[in-house]
Amino acid sequence: MPDAQSIPTHWYNIAGDLDVAPPPHLHPGTREPVTADDLAPLFASGLIEQELSTETDIAIPEPVREAYASYRTTPLIRARSFEKALGTPARIYVKYEGVSPVGSHKVNSAVAQAYYNSLDGVTRLTTETGAGQWGSALAFACARFGIDLEVWQVRASYDAKPYRRFLIETYGGTVHASPSELTEAGRAVLARDPGTPGSLGIAVSEAVEVAVKDPLARYTLGSVLNHVVLHQTVIGLEAVEQLRAAGEDNADIVFGCAGGGSNLAGLAFPFIREVLHDRAKTRVVAAEPTACPSITQGRYRYDHGDIAGLTPLLKMHTLGQDFIPDPIHAGGLRYHGMAPLLSHTVELGYVEGRAVRQTDAFAAAVEFARNEGIVPAPEASHAIAAAAEYARGLTEPEVIVIGLSGHGQLDLPAYDAYLSGKLV
Ligand SMILES: *Cc1c(COP(=O)(O)O)cnc(C)c1O
């Protein structure tokens, strides 16, 4: 049962805790640091305040905590059987976000974003989605806070993974395949490349375009931005406490998968807080797919969040705003950039990147499922593979924490492809 009293009362904002301040977002036209006014057409005011905040602890509003209480706290599971299978002396703990209503961590930010938009009187939200996890999380949150939702879903996922589209529609949201004919950005891409599989960058442009043209609409993003990372810190805040309750002082190393960086940052930043205050020496590893390796292969520079250049310029590890990765099964990891806050902590040396091949990710995920019962989301499988490889190499006991960002029960066709040898 969820334990409402253990749900954190405040999110943790690492921007307020670092000696070196993160580089500001820049206005795409003037290249000056963005102001709250610049962001007002895009986002709810409460979220803009969080985006620019340097306060370390930010109170979680009671209606959001109540929404959290329907599925939080999420479990921290000791993966003993997996440890044995790996033959490792490590003690492996898994922080499992798959118990949320839509089966991933994305709900943690979705309910907060819907709540702050409802405070501003917003009646319509737009967004993009890849595999559909963000879209379905936001659809759930919009239903809860009485807001209409329109989702632009990356074409490749729209065709290959219809179940989350059905989930979005079940919660009352509307889904368009992206690129669509409904926006200038979408029409421009379709004119050049009618058969495009789409990308998150294109879908962002479409959702932003529609939001800025309607005064009662706002745009939402399911990852990357500071306020999204902030909301996800409930994961790590709980995990730090749960690890202590399990009798461990600290984690030696934390693994998470990184697409836009939000679940990993959300898990890792409260652990890094312990490092910043000299209470621990925890290492953090960001596992990313070899097909979309923004940390390990990208450059750290200012780039747009979308293909049309409508979003602020973000200082981040990026493969370039027009990078279109191969359509791998971990749709949530197909984004060209990495959260500026996570990128900044990489630059400061608190987080290291590791690229994982898709087949290695599925091999580790299958091993995990056969031992622990949970079928991991393909995204999270990258973290499991990186952690498993590390654990196998250990000769001394260490405490490993893995972020299991979601379950994979709507991704079983991807498992089928792997098990029947169709993945490369
Ligand atoms: C969206 C998603 C990701 C990738 O997004 P991050 O912002 O990097 O967390 C990872 N895992 C799951 C289950 C997702 O839905």
The ligand as an SDF file (V2000), in Angstrom:
LIG
                    3D

 15 15  0  0  0  0  0  0  0  0999 V2000
   10.1130    8.7830  -20.9410 C   0  0  0  0  0  0  0  0  0  0  0  0
   10.7640    7.6610  -20.2760 C   0  0  0  0  0  0  0  0  0  0  0  0
   12.1530    7.6270  -20.0900 C   0  0  0  0  0  0  0  0  0  0  0  0
   13.0730    8.6820  -20.6230 C   0  0  0  0  0  0  0  0  0  0  0  0
   12.8440    9.9710  -20.1360 O   0  0  0  0  0  0  0  0  0  0  0  0
   13.7490   10.6270  -19.0250 P   0  0  0  0  0  0  0  0  0  0  0  0
   13.3320   12.0430  -19.0170 O   0  0  0  0  0  0  0  0  0  0  0  0
   15.1750   10.4410  -19.4420 O   0  0  0  0  0  0  0  0  0  0  0  0
   13.4450    9.9510  -17.7590 O   0  0  0  0  0  0  0  0  0  0  0  0
   12.6830    6.5720  -19.4060 C   0  0  0  0  0  0  0  0  0  0  0  0
   11.9270    5.5610  -18.9480 N   0  0  0  0  0  0  0  0  0  0  0  0
   10.5940    5.5480  -19.1030 C   0  0  0  0  0  0  0  0  0  0  0  0
    9.8050    4.4010  -18.5680 C   0  0  0  0  0  0  0  0  0  0  0  0
    9.9740    6.6000  -19.7680 C   0  0  0  0  0  0  0  0  0  0  0  0
    8.6540    6.6050  -19.9100 O   0  0  0  0  0  0  0  0  0  0  0  0
  1  2  1  0
  2  3  1  0
  2 14  2  0
  3  4  1  0
  3 10  2  0
  4  5  1  0
  5  6  1  0
  6  7  2  0
  6  8  1  0
  6  9  1  0
 10 11  1  0
 11 12  2  0
 12 13  1  0
 12 14  1  0
 14 15  1  0
M  END
$$$$
